[in-house]
Amino acid sequence: MRIAFIYHFDDQAWTGGRNYFASLLDAMHRRDPSIEFVLITGTRTQTTLPQDHPYLKVVRTSMLDPRRPLWLLRQALRLLSGRRHDPLLGGLIDRLGIDVLSHSQPLLARGSKAVALAWLPDFQFLHLPNLWPEQELTCMRKGFEEVCRHSDGIIVSSEDARRDLQSFAPWFTKPIHVLHFSPRLMPLDGLPEEPALRERYGIPGPYAFLPNQFWAHKNHAVVVDALRLLRDRGTPVTVVCTGKPFDPRQPDHVDRLMARVREQSLESQFRVLGVVPYADMVGLMRHAHVVINPSRFEGWSTTVEESKAMGKRLVLSDIPVHREQDAPFASYFDKDDPEDLARVLAEAMTAGQPDVAPAQLGQQNDQRMCAFADAYADLLRSTVAKAR
């Protein structure tokens, strides 16, 4: 089989998405190298996937570059078809001999022979509609409905997302595949050492690590409020944060968050490093005393999966998908209650590190990666068989 992904975002704009595709490619190549993967992307899209995966065929086309002549022609042809087809991109997909267009908008495959297997990682807009402008929310609902109407199958990242999909589109009768993501980690023996990371980023002592993007739903504010409570009680905790400090939906969100930090004089305890090299991010996670994910909503948390792979102690918001991820060393708190977070975080920071042998962790991670690859290969074959 030849499988294509339409890759339409820059790696740094959505690091979780980049890591998802990197892990999927790595798992599949190790498990079944007979399946070929093609990355169709714009000529301007910034991605390091081709360097990390030399077996990946990359096709760059300006029809994916907004406002370029070929992109404008593509949009005009789509309008002429009533947006029911995408003949220009569909023709490219056929010329490449693609069997499945995976994890991509299914309309891109209409007019081609490829099977359309869409990916809807989460339904956050159903649960947190206040985070979107009304017009964007309407467009998102219509877009998800289109995906459901035109897909030959849909991949979701959790059972929680499956329930949301069934609630959102009870009329959808095609296969729904729950594909639990398992991350590919760098070799731990090649990571920066703890003293080097402390010196590079000015980290004075034990710390908790929060490696989430600074989007409003990631809920950094509850951490800030919990840190104030802990400091006022004489048990200060340092939290180190990585991730791009910008929320495209709420451009003033990070400014308001950092104003909250300054108002409570927490600059030394809530440390924002921004985007750091991936090796540093994994190193910071490895050497942290505890990893936090306070998010109000997740599709399937990369933070949790990477922490599980390293045997880390976790402090997690008590949301359904975090429970579903079933991390062995996790404690949960009410996502809206800084008092509850302060209690759980204080307990986690004074607890010892989990005693798990590296060999055992390696075996567990290999098993998860194999299960990830096997599940994806199975759903590819079953979707192709049913569609044809």
BASE-940967 format. One record per residue: x, z, y of N, C-alpha, C in turn. Coordinates in pm, whole numbers, plus 50000, padded with zeros to 5 digits. Atoms other than C-alpha are relative to their C-alpha. Example, Ala and Ser with C-alpha at 12.3 -4.5 7.8 and 13.67 -1.06 7.14 Angstrom:
500895000049881512305078049550500905000050120/499184999449881513675071449894499235007350109/
//
This chain:
500855000049880500005000050000500875000050125/499354999749869500994994450359499045006950097/500834991549915499675020950598500524999450143/499605000449859499705018450978499395011550078/500494990549901499375044251253500104993450137/499915003849860498515035251612500515012450075/499344988549937500905058251800499964997950151/500285003149860499655059952158500315011650094/499644989049911501215091752300501515002249994/498584996549997504705102152408500225013149927/499714988250082506355128252187499905013050078/500014987549925506755153952463498625003350057/501354997349951503145150052576499195008149899/500724992750104501925163752244500965002549884/498974997450101504735179152040499385003349864/500664997050127502275192051779499634987349925/500345012750062501085156451715501224993049943/498755006250047504635143651688500485006749871/499544992850118505545170851439499094997549880/500945003150109502395163451238500414986949932/499675013050060503325126751190501385000249935/498684999050060506985134951125499925006849863/500134992850126506005159450853499274991649896/500745008550093503485135550698500894988949945/499115010850045506025107150685501055005349905/498954994150084508705129750541499465003749862/500604995950127506405144050274499684987949913/500405011850076505115109750171501204992249949/498825007750044508525093050158500695007049884/499394992650111509845120649934499154999049874/500904999550115506775119549709499714986349942/500395013450047505945082349692500594989550093/499365009749910508445058749859499474985849987/500565013550014506475028649733498974997050109/500955002149891503935033950014500774997150127/499315003949877505095015950329499205004950121/500644995249878504395030050674500474991750120/499745008249881504155010150997499505007850122/500374993549875504125025751344499764989150104/500335009749896502305003851597499885007650131/499954992349877503055015751948500314991050119/499755007849880503505004452307501484998250027/498595002449968506724990852452500565011250087/499564989249912506855020752691499905013849936/500224987050063505935048452448501325006349958/498784992750034508675074652410499795007549869/500094993150128509125085452048501334999749927/498784999250079511985096951828499724998349850/500335001550142510135090951500500844989349930/499225010350070511995058251421501435004649967/498644995350028515415075151452500015009949884/500054989750105514345103651223499524994449866/500565005750122512635080750971500374985149995/499535014049995514725048750931499234990449911/500815008650086512435035750656498694995950066/501255002849929509545034750906500114986850075/500035012649926508714999851029499305002450134/500554997749867508085000451405499674986550064/500445012149930506074973651586499585004150140/500334997049860506034975951965499304988050062/500795010749938503444956152156499475004550134/500494996549866502464955052522498475000550005/501464998649998498784952852420499595014849994/500264985749995499094991052394500555006550126/499494995049871500654994352741498934998150107/501085001449901497885001852994500404991550120/499925008449881497414976153269501064989049993/499125011550019499954951553126499124987949968/500855011950021498694915153098499374999249861/500565001050135498294916152719498975011049975/500984989150011496494949652742498704996050069/501195004349927494104935053003499244989449922/500655010250083493424904952780499285006649883/500634993050112492724928152489498715006750042/501214993349952490224948152695498894989950028/501015010349971488474916152808499374994949871/500545004750127488114904052449499115010549934/500844989350054486744937852346498655000350071/501265000249925484154935952624499124988549955/500785011650045483104901152510499335002549865/500594997050132482464915252162499035011650008/500854988349985480384943452307500665012649948/499174988850050483204967352208499775002949852/500194998150144482264962351844501234995949921/498805004950068485594945851762501205001350094/498755000349923489204946051876500814988449944/499435011550070490184910351783501504998350018/498575002149977493644909951941500835009549915/499264990450081494884941851778499674998349852/500385002450139492904934451463500804988649939/499195011150049494754901451431501425004249969/498664995050026498094919251461500035008249871/500074991750121497034944051193499964991249875/500065009050115496164915450957501324992749978/498725007050015499424896851027501065009049938/499064990450058501294928450932499665003849856/500404997150137499414930250602499645014549977/500344985850008498044965150669498795002049908/501124996650088495834979950397499105010650062/500764988949941494795011850581500535002750140/499674994949868494755019850950499615014749999/500234985850024495145057450924500215008150127/499864990749889494705085751174499854993050135/500145007949878493625060451436498544997050027/501385003549967490495049651618499544988349914/500405010450097488525028951363499654986750063/500365012849937487345002751613501204990850011/498815008449992490934990851632500124991149877/499915007750124490554978551274498874989949985/501115009350015487264960351326500474986050035/499505013549983487864923251297501244997649916/498895001650093490714929751052499515003749860/500354996850139490744934750676500375014449964/499524986550031492214969750700498855009949988/500934988850012490325000450590500285009750114/499854991149886489705024450880499805014549957/500034985950038490575060550802500365008250124/499794993049872490135081551117500435014449978/499584985950002491485115951200499345007150116/500604991349898489445141951388500525014149974/499374987250036491735172451385499195012250036/500834988449966489285195351562498874995850091/501185002249917486025198251754499955010650109/499904989749899487195220752032498934998550107/500975002349892484795204752281498625005849966/501274993750037481845218652081500005014950030/499894985549987483125254252116500415004550139/499514996449866484805253952459499704988750099/500335011449914482905227552661500375002450147/499684997149860483735245452987501394995350040/498645004349968487335232752961500084985450040/499995014249965486315196653026499044997250114/500985005049903484725179453324498844993749924/501205004750069481175168853236500134985349957/499865014250034482025131753246500924998049881/499065001150112484995135953012499375005449872/500684994450116482875157352780499044989849940/500935010450047480255129752759500764988949929/499195010650062482955103852684500545004549864/499464994950125484415126052414498935000149890/501095000150098481065130452241499724985749952/500255013950038480465092952249501134994649914/498865004650078483975086552121499985005249858/500084994350134483535110151827498864993549920/501115006850068480175093951747500424986149955/499515013350037481845059651749500905000849878/499114998250113484525072151513499185001849871/500834997550118481855084551273499264987449957/500775012050036479885052051291500864989449934/499205011450041482815028951223501105003449899/498954996250094485095048450986499574997649856/500235000550144485415042250615500225013749936/499794986250040486375078950586500625007450116/499454991949891487425107550812500855011249942/499124988850034490345131550778499765011150101/500024988249914489915166550917501095009549951/498854991750031492565193550923499655013549937/500384986950053490555223350799498564999649950/501404998550040487355234350628499145003550122/500704996749877486375248250968499614987250074/500295012849935486615212951113498994992049919/501015007050081484635199050818498595005150035/501314994549965481775222750902499554995050138/500345005149867481935211951266499574985449994/500365014150013481855175251168498614998549940/501325000950063478845180650943498895004450095/500964995749899477095198751227499854989650110/499995009849892478065172551485499334986949958/500525012950047477145142151273499435001849859/500574997750133474855152950986499634987149929/500345013050058474045116150933501214992849941/498795006750051477655107650843500085001749848/500064999450147477705098750472501294995249933/498735004450060481225084850423500845012349961/499204988550045483945106550264500635007750117/499284991249908485285136350461501125006549919/498834995050072488805146250356500645011350079/499294988949937490265180350438501474999049958/498575001750026494025175350469500765011150073/499284988749942495935207750526501444995950030/498665003849954499055200350727501035010449957/498874991150031502365214650606501234994350069/498955005649916505355211450840501314997649927/498625002150041508755197150775500885008150095/499094991949917511365222050898501424994749991/498585002850006514965215950991500665009849903/499274990350084517485231650750500385012350082/499794987949923517715267850860501475003150020/498574996849984521475269550804500654991650109/499445008149892521945243351077499485003850137/500614995949873520045262151349500995007950086/499164991749913521645278551654499915014749959/499974985850034522685314451591499325008250108/500734991549906520815343051755500795003450126/499274996949876523625353551996500074988250096/499925011949914523945317852125498674997650071/501325002049940520195315252185499725010750106/500224989349902520065348952360500774997250129/499195002949881522885338852594499444987950075/500495012349937521455304052658498745002450081/501314998249938517995316652751499825013850065/500074987249932518795351252887499015009749937/500924991050072516905371052620500755012849966/499184988050012518075407252629499895007649868/500184991750119516645422852313498954994249908/501055005150091513985420152040498844994050079/501055007149927511215396452139498954994649904/501045007550069507935381152029500044985750053/499865014249965507755343252033498624993550002/501295006949984504815322352159500294985250031/499615014049980505535285052107498834990350014/501185008649982502265269652231500104992150130/500165007049873501545243252491499215009050096/500674991549900500265258452815498654994350040/501355004449974496725245352781499095012250008/500854988449974493875267952888499525006749871/500554994050121492515272652537501055007649918/498954992950072495885285652416500065014850037/500344985949977494945318152588501225008850028/498844991949964498285329852731499615012350082/500374989249909496415351952978499785013249926/500244987650073495385377152711501335006749963/498684994550030499075381252625500575006950124/499534994049875499965387752990499345013650021/500724987249978497285414753014500425010649898/499544990550102498415430652687501405005350034/498664995749962502015431652813499955010550111/500154989949894500885450653123499615013549940/500434987550064499125476252906501165006849928/498884994350075502195480952688501075005650094/499014994949904504535484252985499545013150063/500524988049935502275509753154500015012149907/499964989050097502325530352832501435003749960/498604996950029506125530252823500554993449877/499525007350118506455506052529500054985050032/499985014149959507365472752697500434990849887/499685010450098507535441252486500344987350077/499645012949942509245408352576499384988849917/500555011950066507395376152494500694987750057/499335012449961509345343452502499094988349968/500945011150016507235312152554500744986650013/499555013849984508085275552496498784990950006/501095009649986505985244552560499954994650142/500095006349869505335220852847499025007750087/500874991749915503935242053134499064991650085/500975008449928501085218353224498784998049911/501265002850069497425214153128499354988250070/500575011749933496165178753203498535001550036/501424998249970492545190553197499805009450119/500094990249891493165219153441501385001350064/498645000649945496255210553649500465012850070/499604987649933496175244053831500085011949905/500064988950095495975264753512501325007749994/498724993150014499695272353481500355007650127/499754992949874499975281253850499235013250004/500814987850001497135306353809500545010149899/499444991150101498695320353493501265006950053/498754994249952502105325353656499765009250120/500374990749892500475340953963499565013449941/500434987750069498905366053723501225007949952/498774993550046502355373153580500705007050117/499324994249883503845378953927499235011950056/500824989149946500925400554043500205013049921/499834988150084501575424053750501485003249974/498554997550010505405422453789500504999349856/499655001550141505855409353435500994988649976/499115011550015508425382053501501085002449894/498934997350097511055399453286499485001349858/500584998350133508645404052996499264987649949/500685012450038506755370952999500904988650046/498965009649965509525345052987499614986049956/500415013850027508635308253012501244991150001/498825008550012511395285152886499684985250016/500375014049993509415252652902500314992849870/499695008050119510245224252661501485001849968/498624998150044513405232052463500264990749882/499705008250118515225211752195499365006049875/500724995250118513435213651862500825009949919/499154990750076516405230451694499995013850065/500074987149931516305257651961498655006649977/501334994450023512555261851918499905006549862/500044994550135512905266851543500915012349991/499104988549999515865290051602499385012150067/500684989049931513885310951850498925006149911/501014994950093511095313651595500645008049887/499354993450113513455322951316500505013950039/499384987449960515115350851515499035009550071/500984991349935511925364651676499595011349905/500504989050083510655398351556498604997049950/501375003650037507115384551551499644987250075/500505012249936505365351651632498535002050034/501374998149953502135351351834499314986550014/500885011049960499315326151847498675006050046/501214993749947496555339252078498864990350025/500895010949964494635306352088498515003349978/501464998850016490875305552140499474990149897/500475010150095490635275051917501194992049949/498985008350061492815255151676499354990749899/500415008750110492405225651443500685004649871/499174994650107495225237051213501335003150066/498904996049911497965256651386501374997049942/498625002650038501485242551360500835012850009/499294987249984502765276051489499875008649875/500224991750118501205294051194500724994149879/499385006150118502435268950935501525001050005/498544998849989506005268951067500445014549977/499684985950021505995307051072499885003749852/500154997650144504695308150714501224994749924/498865006150069507525284950610501275008250013/498824991549980510045309950750499765014649961/500304986450041508315341050619499905009750116/500054991749880507625354350969498755008750004/501154991749969505375382751074499254993550115/500845006949901502445368851279498985009450061/501124993649931500015382351537499094988650047/500875011449981497015359051549498635004050056/501394998249959493725356251732499104998549878/500884999750117490895362851490498964989050011/500895011649998489405327951473499964994349858/500155004250140488145310651156501184992449943/498935008250058490975285651118501275008349975/498854991350027493655312751148499795007749870/500304993550127491935331350865500174990249884/499905010250104491765298850667501454996949965/498595003150025495515293650705500685010749915/499644989950099495975326250517501505003249999/498594996249992499425336250641500205013749935/499854987550076500795364150416500385012150084/499554988749919502255385550698499364999650138/500735001649874499565381850965499155012250030/500954990249949497695407351175499144992950103/500955007249917494615397151373499465008950111/500574992649887493165407051709498874991950061/501105006349929490045399551911500584991850115/499385009149903490985369152122499655003350145/500424996749863489165383252427500345014350040/499784985749979490525418652405501505003150011/498574996849986494005425952553500355013749943/499764986750058493645462052439500264998749851/499825002150143493295450652079501344993149973/498725006950017496245426852117501175009750023/498934990449972498395454452270500245009149879/499874991350119497695476751969500674992749885/499485007650114498395449751709501444995850025/498645004449968501485436851889500995011549993/499124988350007502965471651926500315003749855/499794996950141502485477851554500934989849935/499185010650060504045444351463501455001050046/498644999249947507075449751689500775011849942/499314988550059507845483151523500094999149848/499965001850146507295470651167501294992949960/498825007050050510195458650956499694985449970/500165014150032510775422350873499564998349854/500415002550139509055408450560501214997149911/498895001750094511355409350259499664988849902/500265011650086511115374350113501324992649979/498755006950031514035357649937499954985650050/499985014049955515115324150089499634990249891/500345009250111514835307849747498504999549977/501444999650018511235319349718499294992350112/500585007549888510425306050066500174985049980/499745014350023512045272849980499084994249895/500905004750106510015269849661498564998850051/501365000449946506765278249842499834988150096/500105011049904507495252950117499994986549929/500015012450078508295225649864498634997749937/501335001250062505005232749689498964995750104/500975003749896503065230550017500194985550044/499745013949960504785197850115499524990249893/500475008750109504065182749773498474999349999/501465000049997500415193349797499494991750116/500345008049882500215177950146500114985049968/499795014150034501665144850020499024995249894/500895004150109499585144049702498574998350051/501365000849947496345150849890499824987450085/500105012049915497085123150141500034987249916/499945011850087498075097949872498694998149925/501275000950074494905105849676498884994950090/501105004349915492615101549974500214985550047/499755014049968494325068550068499454991049890/500415008650112493725054249724498495000349979/501454999250020490165067049695499244992850112/500675006849889489255053850041500084984949985/499855014450022490665019249965499094995349886/500835003850114488885018349629498524999450036/501424999749962485495027649779499664989350101/500285010049896485825004250075499994985949946/499895013750051486604974249859499224998149871/
//
